[in-house]
Amino acid sequence: MYAEFDTLPLAPLQPLSLPWLEAANLQLAVLRLDLIDPLISGNKWFKLRDHLIQAKSTGAPGLISLGGNHSNHLHALAGAGKRFGFATAGLLRGHPQDTPTVRDLQAMGMHLHWLGYGGYRARHEPGFWAPWQALYPGWQCIPEGGGGVQGAQGCRLIVEQAQAQLSTLGWDDYDAWWLPAGTGTTVAGLVLAEAGRHGVHGALAVPHDHGVAQTVASLAGAQGYQLHEACRGGFARIDDDLLAFIADTGHTTGLPLEAVYTGKALLALRAQFAAGQFAPGTRLIFLHTGGLQGRRGYL
């Protein structure tokens, strides 16, 4: 219907070789969503696709959503708005801060509103969107992280991209996915696309009480996936061991990771391998969800 959204950029599927993988006789390939676009990076392209189509179909003049001061989602949303002709507004957690991400949002023309911490926690309460819809009449309101049914539906297309490239690895099939989980939207999309054919393992970048399991179940049902602890004490909590792992992996393989999602997910996968949770010969696809722009906040 809308040509600009019909064809998504292709993410390359690349083998990853690391000593701990070889020691366990496990095969890992990485779907590099971080390489698809300099602004609408990673899984954000897929999560935003159906939201953008809906906004275009309804004639919405702008897009409004939520995030923090290093938010990959708001960064991608601002980029999408600039590219496709939508005005954008961001509702930010906390109080005004000057970060590289915030400067980018401002440069791309996004209107910023700082909600404080209590105001941001109210985002799930009934009536939260009403004053913003009054301030920005007709604008498309997009859930945090690009979530909801539209976000999950867009993420189904990730599976197609990986399966179309299996032959480049010499694989005829794979056993499961491993990916970081923040809101659970991408996990839900993969579960919907797989329909039980391959397992989906979500490495939780947030504590269990953030409701990821409930989100995935509401969007995709209760079967076909597992969620694993990976947050290392809290969302965006960064420690020296994690940073050392990211640096070592980057030096060894050239694979760039960030500490909030992909670094924690791959480190959690190493722990699963060490615990013998995967049989020798297992083939996994690791989803690199992008988010590298957020590294500017701590590296």
N, C-alpha and C positions, 0 to 999 in steps of 0.2 A: 504494500500500500504506500509506504514511504521509502523511497529508494535509499535515502541516506542512512536508514536503519536496517535495511534488508541484509546487507553483507557485513558481518563482523570481521575485524582484523584477525588474521590467522596467527595463533600462538604456536611456536615450534615445540615439538616433543623431543626432548634430548635425554640420552642416557646419563646417569650420574654414577661415578665410580669413587668410592671411599673405602678406606681400609676396613672399617667396621661393617660395611655391607659385604665386602668380599669374604671376611672372616665368617660371616653367618650364611654364606652362599645364597644371598638374596639379590634380586635384580630390582633396580629402581630407575624409573624415568621421570623427568620433570617436565610438566606442561608449563611453559614459560609465559604466563599471562603478563608478566612484568615487561615483556618486550613488545606488546601489541600497539602501544600508543604513548607518546610522551606526556599527555595530560590526562586522558581518560584511561587510566592505567589499570591493569590487572583485572580482577573480577568485577570491577566497577562498571566497565563497559557492558557486561552481561546483565548485571543487576539493574542498571539504569535503562536498558534498551526498551523494555515494555512500558516503563514510566514515561519515557520520552515519546513513544508512539501514542500513548494515551493523551499526553499533553498536546501533541500536535493535532490529534483527531478532535479534541474539544476546543481548540483555538485558545488554549491557555497562554496568556502573555508572559508568564514567568513560572519559575520553579522555586519551591521553598522547602528546606529540610534542616536537619540538626546534626551537630557533631562537636568535637572538641577542637582545641587550638592547633592540633597536628592532624586533623581529620583527613584521611585519604578520600573519604566519601565526599565531603564538601569540596575538596580540591578537584575531584573529577567532575562534580556537579557544576562548579563554576566554569571549568573547561568546556563541558558539554553545552552550557548555556551560551557561552561566547561563540562556540563553533556553529551551533544550530539556531541561533537567533532568539534565545529566551533570556529574559532578565532573570536574575537569581537573588535569593536572600538566604542567609544562613543564621540559624539560631544556635548560639554557641554556649557550651558549658563553662561556668565560672565567670570570671571578671576579665576585662580587657587585658590582653597580653600581646606583646610584639614577638611573633615567631615567624620563621620563614614561610610557613604555610599561611598564616594570617596575612602576611604581606602579599603573597600570591593571590589570595582570595580578593583582596582589595584591588590589586592590579588588574584582575579579570572582571572587575565591576560588580562583585557580589556585595549586596547590602548586608551588613553584619549587625546582629542584635545579641548582646551578651545577657544571658538569663540568670547569672549567678548559679549556685549549686542547687539550692532549693527549687528554683524555677525550672531548672533542667530536669530534676527528679520528677517533676509534675507532668512530664511529657506523655505518660501513659494514662493520665486521668481523663475522664470524660470531659469534653468541652475544651480541652487544651488548645485545639486548633482554631476555635471560634474567633478569638481576637485577631489572630494572624490572617484568617480568611477575610475578616472585615478590613484589615489594613491593606491587604493585597487581594482584592476581589478577583475571582476567576483564576487565580494561580493554582498550579498543581502542587498539592501537599504530598511530599514523599517521606515515608517513614525513615527513621534513623538507619543509616547504612544502606539505604536503597532496598529495604526489606519488603515484606508483604508478598501477596500472590504474584504481583508483576515481577518482583525481583527474583523469586524462585523460578518462575517460568523462563525468564531470560537465561538463567544459569543452566537450564537443561541443555543449552547449545554447547556448553563446555565439553560435554561427553562426546558429542559428534566430532569436535575438533580432534580430540585425542584418538578416537577410534579410527579416524581417517588416516592417521599417521603411524599406526602400529607396524606396518610393513617396513618402515624406515629403520626400525629397531631390530628387525628380524623376528618380531613377536607375532604369533597368531592369536594370542589372547593375553589377558592379564587377570589377576586375582581380585584386586581391590584398589580403592582410592585412599589416599591419606592427604588431609588438608587442614589448615587452620580454621577454627570456627570462632566467630565473634558474635554475630546475631543468630547464626544458624541458617541464614537464607541460602547461602551457596551449598551447604550440606543438603538442604531440602531439595534444591534444584537437581543435584546429582542423584539423589535417591529417586526422585520422580523419573529422571531420564533412564536410570538403570533398571527400574521396575523389578528388582530382585536378582538381576543377572550377575552383578558384581557387588561386593560389599563396599560400603562407604564409611571411612573412619574419620571422625572429626576430632582434632586436637584442640581442646578448649583454651582459648586465649583469655577467657573470663572465668570467674568462679562458677561453680555449679548452680548457685542460687540466682544467677542472672537469667534463668529461664530459657536457655538455649534448647534443652530437650523438649520443652513445651512448644516452642516455636516450630521446631522441625516436625513434631508430631502433628501440629495444627495444619502445616502446609503440605506434608508428605506422608502422614500416617506414622505408625509406631514401629514399623519393621524396615530392615534393610540397612541399618546403620548402627554404629557404636560411637559413643563419645568418650574421650580419654582426657584425663587431667593434664594440662600443659601450662597453666597460667603462672606457675612459679610464685604464688603468693598474692596475686592480684592482677587486674588488668593494667597493662603498661608498666608492670613492675619489672625492672631490669637489674640484673646482677652481673658480677664480674665473670662467673662461669659461662653465662649465656653469651656475653660479648666476646669472650675468648673462643667459644665454639663457632660463632658467626665469623670471626676473623680467620680462624683456622680453616673453616670450610671454604671461605672465599679464596684464601691463598692456595688451597689444594686443588680446587675445582674451577675457580673463576665464577662460581655461582654467588651473586649478591643476595644477601638476606637482610631483613630488618628484625628488630628485637621484639616487636609487639605481637606479630603473627607468625611469619614464616620461620624465623629463627627458633622460636619456641616450639613450633610444630615439628621441625626436623629434629631438634634435640629430644623431644618426647618420643619420636619414632626410634631414635637410637636406643633409648631406654627400653622400649618395647622389644626391640631386637635382642638386646642384652638379656632380657627376661625370658627369651625363648617363646614369645607370643606368636611368632610367624615361623612356619615350617621352612626348612631349606628348599630353595628353588622357587620360593614365592616371588611373584612379579607384582610390584606396586607402582601406581602412578601417583607421584607427589604433585599437588597443585600449588604452583607458585602464584599467590594471589596479588602480587604487586606490592604497592604501599611503600616503595623505596623512597619516595619524596619525604616521608615522615622521619627518615633517619637523620635529617638535618637538625632535628631537635635534640639529639644526644651524641652524634658523632662529629 
